[in-house]
């Protein structure tokens, strides 16, 4: 599994309330609307300009705060391919894998990556490539890779049970 996209770079401690504002949690349900409000309080240009396949790069503790599913699904619906950070909040990390959004922990790459540059993430070979550099990260478990490959935990289980598969899709698809 490999992704190539433009970088949107943010700092430390970006909470779930900043990723998807809590004021919309119970009022917005449509994928396109979720995508329109992703990161609006941190970066008003993000929802307007981010493209399918783009990649978020962040500092420490991305996704801290409440366990808000929309903080993951709004980025998926916007078309974000993956997030690279120095560290992730535990619950956000699990929610992202369950929803099929790859999260890569690679502090040295975060320090070297510049906003706006294009990079490639190879999940199978555990590297991030950009500007003639290659940074390696800890491999995903076989189970996590299988869930990501299926598009999330629900489609993974549906596939295992031989049921019709449904998955969250990007509003840009």
N, C-alpha and C positions, 0 to 999 in steps of 0.2 A: 504494500500500500504506500503510495507516494503522493505528495501534494506540493504544488508550486503556487505561490501567491504573493501579493504585495503585503508589506508589513504595516500594521497599525500598532504603535508602541505606547504603552502606559506604564505608570509607576507601581509603587507598593500599595498593599492594602485596599485594592479595589473591591468593594463589597458587593454582595448580591443586590443590594438596594441601589447601588450606582450602576450596575450592569443592566438591571431592569427595575425602574422605579416602582416601589411598593404601592404607590397610589393607583397603579393600573392593574394590580394583581387580580382583583375580582371583577374588573370591568371590561378587560380586553381578552378575547379568546381566539380571534382569527389570526392565522400565521402571518399575514401581511401586516396586520396592526402590531403584533408583537415585534416584528422586525423593525418597524418605524420608530419604536421607542428604545431600542437597544442602545445603551450607553449615552442617552440623550443628555443627562446631567453632567457627565464627564467630558463629552466631546460631541457637541451638536452636529458636527459635520459627518460623523461616523455613519449614521443611518442614511444620510443623503448620498454619500460618496463611496462607501464600502461596496465591493463587488463580490460576487460569488467566487469562492476560492481564496479570498484574502485570508491572512493569518494574523492573529493578535499575538503580540509579544509583551510580557508584563514582568514586573518585579516580584517581590515576595508576597505571599498570602493572597493570591488572586482568588476571589469568590468567598471571602469570609462573610460571616453574618448568617442570616436565616437560610433555611433550606428551601429556596424558592426555585421551583422547576423552570419558571419563565426566564431566570437568569442564564439558563443553558439554552432553552428552546428558542428564545428571541435571537440568539446568535446563530443557531442552526438555521432558522428561517431566513436570516439575513444572508446566509450562504457561507459563513465562516468555516474554513476547512479544518482549522486546528488552532490551539493556543499553546504557546511556549512561555514558560515562566520560571522564575527562580524557585518558587514553591506555590502550592495550591492549598486552599482550605480543604480538609479531608472530605467533608460532605459534598462540596462542589465537585471535587474530583470524581467521587463515586457517581453523583448525578450525571456528570458529563459522559462517563463511560457508559452508563445505563442508557443514555440518549444517543450514543454513537458519535460524540464529539471528542476527538483525540486531544489529550492534554500531555504535553511533553515538559518534563522538568530538566532544564539544562542551564544553570546559572552562568557559565562562561559564555555561552552563545548569546544570552540575553544582554550581557555587557557589551558584546561586540556588534550586535545587530543595530542598524539605524532605521528609524521610521521611514517608510516609503520605499525601501529597497525590496527587491524580489528575492525570495529564498525558497528552498526546497526542503521538505521533510520526508525522509524515507523511514517509515515505521518498521519495515521488515529488516533493514540493515542498521537501524538505530543511529542515524546521522541527520544533521541539519547542514545544508550547504548554502553559502552565499559569499559574494565578493572573494572568490578564490580561496575560501576557508571551508573547513569541514569540522564540525563539532559533534562529538558522540554523546549519547545519553543511554541510561539504563534501559535494557529491553523491557517491553511489556510482557506480562505473563501470557502464556498460550491462551488462557481463558479470556483475558482482556482483549487480545488481538482478535479472537473469534467473535466477541461481542461487537467490537468496532467494525469488523468486516461485514457483519450482518446488518449494521446500521443501528444497533442498540440492543438492549436486553430483551425487549418484547419480541422483535423480529428474530432474534437468536433463539429464543424459546419456541416461537412458532415454527421455525425451521426444524428444530430438534424434534418437535412433536408431529411434524408433517402437516401442519396447518397452513392455510393461506397466509403469506407474509405481508404485514403492514409496517411501514416505518415513517418516521418524521421526515418530511422533505423540505427543502429550501423553497422559499417563496420565489426565488430566482430561477427555479428549474422549469 
